[in-house]
Amino acid sequence: MSLTMTQPIIRRLPAQTVNRIAAGEVVERPASVVKELVENALDAGATRIDIVADSGGLTRLLIEDNGKGMSAEELGLCIERHATSKLPLGEDGQDDLLNIATMGFRGEALPSIGSIARLSIISQARGAGDAWSVSVEGGQVSEVAPVAPLGRPGTRIEVRDLFYATPARLKFLKSERAENLGISDVVKRLAMSRPDVGFFLVQDGRKRLSIAAESGDDAEAHKARMTAVIGADFGANALEVDQVREGVRVTGFASLPTYSRGNAMHQYLFVNGRPVRDKLLGGAVRGAYQDFLARDRHPVVALNVELPTSQVDVNVHPAKAEVRFRDAGLVRGLIVGALRHALAGAGHRASTTVAGHALGAVRPEGYRPPQGLQYQASAHSALWGRMPEPHQPGVFEPGMSARIERDETPGYAPGVAEGMEAAPQAPAPDWPLGTARAQLHETYVIAQTADGIVIVDQHAAHERLVYERMKTMLAQTGVQRQRLLVPEIVDLEEAEAQRLLDRSHELAELGLVIESFGAGSIAVRETPALLKKLNVQGLIRDLADDLAEYDQALALKEKLEDVVGTMACHGSVRAGRRLNGEEMNALLREMEATPHSGQCNHGRPTYVELKLADIERLFGRR
């Protein structure tokens, strides 16, 4: 039997193939190119970055900065794989991968881009009078050559025909519109991380973003940048976050629960100024708001976690969008605590957009009253009836609903008879939610403030108050447990079972007592008494998934909160109950004293405030 020559099993790949493989990790889509090149500009000390994208970035991308630029020698090195100026050296003279303070450090972006596109770079070093250029087409590198000076220090990078060398990748891209949105999102995130830098984005000849560099105090500059990127409404409804614990600091801004969105795209998270998409951080934000928003609503947040570089690993993935914390529990707990502290400080405050939405529902935007329409106000037109002045504000007890059900006293006087003078009303005290003046349809309380009116949904408001009381009681007395006659055995993977057992103490505080029952099995001995009909198997599996994805026992907390919310709903003043003046004012005073009373348990507003100017615009007076 003769032996035939076969191809070697192991062979070295050519540099061009290696670069294309690396490009598959670094350059996923045009937005990835923009991210890498803008991060390079930031590392170069740029204070202005211009980005131009045509056809979703596929035909042309241009990034120009005013950073320190590169010399001819540096320009020739920058397109070589794993060549970088950013990786610091440790005390032992070795590259220190645990103390990375720059946006980039791997030295992969430019050679990866050049291997799959037509890349040209022109750069002029600071203090130099000449400029140099180099180009790479499908991995083929040209010589570094002198070109006309740029007129200032900085770098100009142009990328044409992205993925022309790997046409199969083009089939996996989205539409031009989707790619343009991806580029815009990347630029916005980077712009939010650096308010001291101006960002200017042009897509298909149209200006999409034009934000000058901010100056002044850090907090003010960041808020101004957030407002410029997200919108003025966010600035008006943002709560400042600033907490420190054990050398880790969380700063930024978070929205009121009533200012929320239908997805998490408007959550901007940063670690030492680096934009990241991290499950732990996203789960912490969700955990902080889980008491205030329905599962399909998401807050708008912009948070930066600052910690020593040795406490975080950014060398997890070539795209550098994921990080790993040395003490993940500390970071998660700090974010949750900081957000809840900010939300508690907001008191009964609700989003300023609520009034705008209400006015928009009443009258289309841009409406103007017909010409010639005259308003004739008299002493007898649109007069409020007299309300009994409230006594010392009391507490609006949950049990009051029984008394209200029997109370047939009208919420306000029937009005002034024709031709009679209205009795003057005493001036309203300067309470944030005003003084109750009427009840409409036995559902809505109308209160008069110093400069407008407040309309309160009595059921939603009281439901929140009862819910907060019940939460306080649970925190003081703990969740009551009931012992199962026969322990429920749940079979899981060993890793899932261990994650649950590691958090058994936390679960016991929530009323769920578990213990090991052999490799990969959990024995459930006690469950929360509030959860009458409980699918133990499903709950345990949901908890295992929550701990794997968010490092939080969200499923159990949400089930308990659903039950408490239902109990609060049934124990609250229902719509259709007639209230007297003292009861309405007691409701308003307790709302003012209770945190989070501006929204119900699902993030909907409990009241709408209209200023006099808003009301005057409704009637064409402004």
Sequence and secondary structure as in RCSB ss.txt:
>XXXX:A:sequence
MSLTMTQPIIRRLPAQTVNRIAAGEVVERPASVVKELVENALDAGATRIDIVADSGGLTRLLIEDNGKGMSAEEL
GLCIERHATSKLPLGEDGQDDLLNIATMGFRGEALPSIGSIARLSIISQARGAGDAWSVSVEGGQVSEVAPVAPL
GRPGTRIEVRDLFYATPARLKFLKSERAENLGISDVVKRLAMSRPDVGFFLVQDGRKRLSIAAESGDDAEAHKAR
MTAVIGADFGANALEVDQVREGVRVTGFASLPTYSRGNAMHQYLFVNGRPVRDKLLGGAVRGAYQDFLARDRHPV
VALNVELPTSQVDVNVHPAKAEVRFRDAGLVRGLIVGALRHALAGAGHRASTTVAGHALGAVRPEGYRPPQGLQY
QASAHSALWGRMPEPHQPGVFEPGMSARIERDETPGYAPGVAEGMEAAPQAPAPDWPLGTARAQLHETYVIAQTA
DGIVIVDQHAAHERLVYERMKTMLAQTGVQRQRLLVPEIVDLEEAEAQRLLDRSHELAELGLVIESFGAGSIAVR
ETPALLKKLNVQGLIRDLADDLAEYDQALALKEKLEDVVGTMACHGSVRAGRRLNGEEMNALLREMEATPHSGQC
NHGRPTYVELKLADIERLFGRR
>XXXX:A:secstr
        SS    HHHHHHHHHHHH SSHHHHHHHHHHHHHHTT SEEEEEEEGGGTSEEEEEE S    HHHH
HHHTSTT  S   B TTSSB TT   SS  SS HHHHHHHHSEEEEEEE TT S EEEEEEETTEE   EEE   
SSSEEEEEEESTTTTSHHHHTT   HHHHHHHHHHHHHHHHHH TTSEEEEEETTEEEEEE    S HHHHHHHH
HHHHH HHHHHTEEEEEEEETTEEEEEEEE TTSEESSGGGEEEEETTEEE  HHHHHHHHHHHTTTS TT EE 
EEEEEE  GGGEE TTSTT    EETTHHHHHHHHHHHHHHHHHHTTT   THHHHHHHHHHS TT    TT   
   TTTT         S     TTHHHHHHH    SS     TT            TT EEEEEETTTEEEEEET
TEEEEEEHHHHHHHHHHHHHHHHHHHH   EEEEEEEEEEE  HHHHHHHHHTHHHHHHTT EEEE STTEEEEE
EEETT SS  HHHHHHHHHHHHHHTSS HHHHHHHHHHHHHHHHHTS  TT    HHHHHHHHHHHHHSTTTTB 
TTS BSEEEEEHHHHHHHTT  
